[in-house]
């Protein structure tokens, strides 16, 4: 059977999918929520949810440095990857041996499309459709910020921010938060630019850089008038079943974000 992935590549599956290697943490969680634990053969060391899968399944390296020998030993009939999270080199090498389905997600609708496609790939279409329906319902309940300007930082030394054409930016937009970064993807931002941007809010993400309380104080030195808070990056960047609880988390930030 031929499937078209989100990068418009043809992926040929010669039999029903029974052994999956997933190289995308948020999609590993999705696969489990679709009832596919028994078909997951391998995951990355960053696939930390759900915990029982992290404990039990074979780790095939990280998202950027896949151990190809471990993947080959698992003999998957499907590898699930992501254009942004995995390297082009790894994908090109793996697809010479195994079917590789690549996701490419920068917004809410593309995430829901991915869930639909994963359902088709794994014969769990009815469960996927129900999950999509539930996600759409929960996103209707997002409480809106008042177009508040925000700087969403994902890295330090150098500082890097989430810019346009990212899933994070789209989540901010759905909350009616105005991303003060106009550049696309994940640009570096120095202290001078941060001061010039002077956002009302600064979100310090828990991943990929683990921002802590001490970093709040460092940013407050640059932006004494800004409200700087730590946020759970999974809710802003994990597309998949994590989206089911993301609106509740976004709404909880309303209680944290108190005007100075």
C-alpha positions as CSV (number, residue, x, y, z in Angstrom):
1,X,0.0,0.0,0.0
2,X,1.3,3.5,-0.8
3,X,0.9,6.4,1.6
4,X,2.0,10.0,1.1
5,X,3.8,11.5,4.1
6,X,3.7,15.2,5.1
7,X,6.8,15.9,3.0
8,X,4.9,14.6,0.0
9,X,7.0,11.5,-0.3
10,X,5.6,8.1,-1.3
11,X,5.9,5.5,1.5
12,X,5.3,1.9,0.5
13,X,4.1,-0.6,3.1
14,X,4.2,-4.2,2.0
15,X,2.3,-5.6,5.0
16,X,0.2,-4.4,8.0
17,X,2.4,-2.4,10.4
18,X,3.4,-4.6,13.4
19,X,6.9,-3.3,14.3
20,X,7.3,0.5,14.6
21,X,10.5,2.4,15.4
22,X,9.4,6.0,16.4
23,X,12.0,8.7,16.3
24,X,9.7,11.5,17.5
25,X,8.9,11.8,21.2
26,X,5.5,13.4,20.8
27,X,4.4,10.8,18.3
28,X,5.6,7.9,20.5
29,X,3.1,9.2,23.1
30,X,0.4,9.4,20.4
31,X,1.1,5.8,19.3
32,X,0.6,4.6,22.9
33,X,-2.6,6.6,23.2
34,X,-3.9,4.9,20.0
35,X,-3.3,1.5,21.7
36,X,-0.2,0.6,19.8
37,X,2.2,-0.3,22.7
38,X,2.6,-3.9,21.5
39,X,3.6,-2.7,18.0
40,X,6.3,-0.2,19.2
41,X,9.7,-1.9,18.8
42,X,12.0,1.0,19.3
43,X,12.0,4.6,20.5
44,X,14.6,7.4,21.2
45,X,16.0,8.3,24.6
46,X,13.9,11.4,24.5
47,X,10.6,9.5,24.2
48,X,9.9,9.9,27.9
49,X,6.1,9.5,27.7
50,X,4.4,7.3,28.6
51,X,6.8,6.2,31.4
52,X,6.2,2.5,30.9
53,X,7.3,2.6,27.3
54,X,10.4,4.5,28.2
55,X,11.3,1.8,30.7
56,X,10.5,-1.2,28.5
57,X,11.3,-0.3,24.9
58,X,14.6,-0.5,23.1
59,X,16.3,2.9,22.8
60,X,17.8,3.6,19.3
61,X,19.8,6.7,20.3
62,X,18.7,10.3,20.2
63,X,16.6,12.2,17.7
64,X,19.7,13.7,16.1
65,X,22.0,10.7,16.4
66,X,20.1,7.5,15.6
67,X,22.0,4.2,16.1
68,X,21.4,2.5,12.8
69,X,22.6,-0.9,13.9
70,X,20.0,-0.9,16.7
71,X,17.3,0.0,14.3
72,X,18.3,-2.7,11.9
73,X,18.3,-5.3,14.7
74,X,14.7,-4.4,15.4
75,X,13.7,-5.0,11.8
76,X,10.8,-2.5,11.8
77,X,8.2,-2.4,9.0
78,X,7.7,1.3,9.7
79,X,9.9,4.1,10.9
80,X,8.2,7.3,11.9
81,X,10.4,10.4,11.7
82,X,10.0,14.2,11.7
83,X,11.6,16.7,9.2
84,X,12.6,19.1,12.0
85,X,13.5,16.8,14.8
86,X,15.5,14.2,12.9
87,X,18.5,14.7,10.6
88,X,18.3,14.4,6.8
89,X,21.3,12.1,6.8
90,X,19.7,9.7,9.2
91,X,16.4,9.6,7.3
92,X,18.2,9.1,3.9
93,X,20.2,6.2,5.3
94,X,17.2,4.5,7.0
95,X,14.9,4.8,4.1
96,X,17.3,2.8,2.0
97,X,16.4,-0.2,4.1
98,X,13.0,0.5,5.7
99,X,9.8,2.4,5.0
100,X,10.1,5.9,6.6
101,X,7.1,8.1,7.1
102,X,8.1,11.7,7.8
103,X,5.9,14.2,9.6
104,X,6.3,17.9,9.0
105,X,4.2,20.1,11.4
106,X,4.2,23.8,12.0
107,X,0.6,24.4,13.0
108,X,-2.6,23.0,14.6
109,X,-4.2,21.7,11.4
110,X,-1.0,19.9,10.3
111,X,-0.8,18.2,13.7
112,X,-4.4,17.0,13.3
113,X,-3.6,15.8,9.8
114,X,-0.6,13.9,11.2
115,X,-2.9,12.1,13.7
116,X,-5.3,11.2,10.9
117,X,-2.4,9.8,8.8
118,X,-0.9,7.8,11.7
119,X,-4.4,6.3,12.2
120,X,-4.4,5.2,8.6
121,X,-0.9,3.8,8.7
122,X,-1.6,1.7,11.8
123,X,-5.2,0.7,11.2
124,X,-6.4,2.8,14.1
125,X,-8.4,5.3,12.1
126,X,-11.5,5.3,14.4
127,X,-9.4,6.0,17.5
128,X,-7.5,8.7,15.7
129,X,-10.7,10.3,14.5
130,X,-12.1,10.3,18.1
131,X,-8.9,11.9,19.4
132,X,-9.0,14.6,16.7
133,X,-12.7,15.3,17.6
134,X,-11.7,15.6,21.3
135,X,-8.8,17.9,20.6
136,X,-10.9,20.2,18.5
137,X,-13.4,20.4,21.3
138,X,-10.8,21.2,23.9
139,X,-9.2,23.9,21.8
140,X,-12.5,25.7,21.5
141,X,-12.2,26.4,25.3
142,X,-8.9,28.3,25.1
143,X,-9.1,31.5,27.1
144,X,-7.7,34.4,25.1
145,X,-4.8,36.6,26.2
146,X,-5.3,40.2,25.2
147,X,-2.8,40.2,22.2
148,X,0.0,40.3,24.8
149,X,3.5,40.4,23.4
150,X,5.6,37.4,24.2
151,X,9.2,36.3,23.7
152,X,9.4,32.5,23.8
153,X,13.0,31.3,24.5
154,X,14.1,27.7,23.8
155,X,17.8,28.0,24.4
156,X,20.6,29.8,26.2
157,X,24.2,30.6,25.3
158,X,23.2,31.8,22.8
159,X,19.6,32.7,23.5
160,X,17.4,31.3,20.8
161,X,13.7,32.0,20.4
162,X,10.7,30.4,18.7
163,X,9.9,32.5,15.6
164,X,7.3,32.3,12.8
165,X,6.4,29.1,10.9
166,X,6.8,27.0,14.0
167,X,4.3,24.9,16.0
168,X,5.1,27.0,19.1
169,X,4.3,30.2,17.3
170,X,1.0,28.8,16.2
171,X,0.1,27.7,19.7
172,X,0.9,31.2,21.0
173,X,-1.3,32.7,18.3
174,X,-4.2,30.4,19.2
175,X,-3.9,31.8,22.7
176,X,-4.0,35.4,21.3
177,X,-0.4,36.0,22.3
178,X,1.7,38.1,19.9
179,X,5.1,36.6,19.2
180,X,7.5,39.5,19.1
181,X,9.9,37.6,16.9
182,X,9.3,38.2,13.2
183,X,12.1,36.0,11.9
184,X,11.2,32.4,10.9
185,X,12.1,29.2,12.7
186,X,14.5,29.5,15.7
187,X,16.7,32.6,15.4
188,X,19.4,33.6,17.8
189,X,18.6,36.7,19.9
190,X,21.3,38.7,21.7
191,X,20.7,40.7,24.9
192,X,20.6,44.0,22.9
193,X,17.7,42.7,20.7
194,X,15.9,41.3,23.7
195,X,16.0,44.7,25.4
196,X,14.8,46.3,22.2
197,X,11.9,43.9,21.8
198,X,10.9,44.6,25.4
199,X,8.1,42.0,25.5
200,X,5.3,42.1,28.0
201,X,5.9,38.4,28.7
202,X,8.9,36.1,28.5
203,X,8.3,32.4,28.4
204,X,11.3,30.3,29.4
205,X,10.6,26.8,28.0
206,X,11.5,23.6,29.9
207,X,12.9,22.1,26.7
208,X,15.1,21.7,24.8
209,X,17.1,23.9,27.2
210,X,16.0,23.3,30.8
211,X,15.4,26.9,32.0
212,X,15.3,27.2,35.8
213,X,14.3,29.8,38.4
214,X,17.8,31.3,38.3
215,X,17.3,32.2,34.6
216,X,14.2,34.2,35.5
217,X,16.4,36.6,37.6
218,X,18.9,36.9,34.7
219,X,16.2,37.9,32.3
220,X,14.7,40.3,34.8
221,X,18.0,42.2,34.8
222,X,17.5,42.8,31.1
223,X,13.7,43.3,31.2
224,X,12.7,44.7,34.6
225,X,9.2,45.6,33.3
226,X,8.5,42.2,31.8
227,X,6.8,39.3,33.4
228,X,9.2,36.3,33.1
229,X,7.9,32.8,33.8
230,X,8.9,29.2,33.3
231,X,6.6,27.2,31.0
232,X,6.2,23.5,30.2
233,X,7.5,23.3,26.7
234,X,5.8,20.0,26.0
235,X,2.4,21.8,25.8
236,X,3.7,24.3,23.3
237,X,5.7,21.9,21.1
238,X,4.4,18.4,21.4
239,X,2.0,17.8,18.6
240,X,-0.1,14.7,19.1
241,X,-2.2,13.5,22.0
242,X,-0.5,16.0,24.3
243,X,-2.7,18.6,22.5
244,X,-5.7,17.1,24.3
245,X,-4.6,18.7,27.6
246,X,-2.7,21.7,26.2
247,X,-5.7,24.1,26.3
248,X,-6.1,23.4,30.0
249,X,-2.4,24.2,30.6
250,X,-2.6,27.4,28.5
251,X,-5.6,28.5,30.5
252,X,-3.7,27.9,33.8
253,X,-1.1,30.4,32.6
254,X,-3.7,33.1,32.9
255,X,-3.4,32.7,36.7
256,X,0.3,33.0,36.5
257,X,0.6,35.9,34.2
258,X,-0.2,38.8,36.5
259,X,0.4,42.3,35.2
260,X,3.3,44.1,36.8
